[in-house]
Amino acid sequence: SFPSFGQTLSQEQQQEFLRKRREPLLSGAGTGEMAGALLDSLLGPTATPEARKAALHSISQLRPASYLKVLEATLSFDRTHALARSCKPTLLLYGECDTLVTPQAGQRVQALIPHAQTAVLPTAGHLLNLEAPDVFNQLVERFLHGVDEPGTRHDAQS
């Protein structure tokens, strides 16, 4: 994610982000119905049917009222100023095809966090753990076991 998500999107993109998520819910649709319309914008082009099913299930479990509050907070939340104070190794994972938080945004975040590592998962969108679970888990495990030196960048291979 990005420490100030609202700053990564133009004003027009922010409004579209909100509209796609709020309108269905405010007109009485459930989160499952909203999810179906969002999947193509969240998943990368090679997402499997299983990943689509898992994403749909996950989003369907959200409570509409809570999700609406999260949406509003997402665009105003900003912790960018705190990143430089991070003193722990940090792993940043991004999907090559993520249109919400792009790998380029990830590079900007990495530059702000001492000891940060970044991995970009090819063809993945925003839901990395569902789209590329084996690669995702391998990268997290390798990071947790301290295999990599802080500050390195790895392009994940699927």
Steps between C-alpha positions, in 0.01 A plus 500: 500500500603862500527709818286770340285313252296806409817672380579222253179562305386808314182671621313336212639156586407547865141582407481198270650277772232615743216491247565139396486389862243732657223516241411130506500491879302821542238372256448183705733251335710276718878487502488181291319681222745789523792258495398346170524839331839576659689178437640598161648818647652314796640187337780469249445356152613149589297456819367145524133414546593394855650843572186668362280278717710569811497877434125498449450305822733727697337822383153351552580457868548874555231685693367778278479768772854432618635484147345839414681654799828339396464643149471854630794456736716344228518820299582726795742272687860617472795360695769593250681716755547200733674273249850638546480416872452130428788305650386149409560309178196539278378293208288678239321279250331634187324352202636594159143561377365670813321817395414613855849495651745468216856367518614856425320616815677215678837631391413838653403329826818292501709814463335641814551195725848410622569127464207442263496229238261495206381211289279533193296195408463467121144508360347534848252772582404638841419168670846340498439240765204362301649535153847365564483326838809283453722791395346726765561244775854428378591869507351553846667188637836595352468848645403371844799268501730792420642364174518842336698801604295815575457743214510250214242469226385173353274446203307189587487221247184293471 
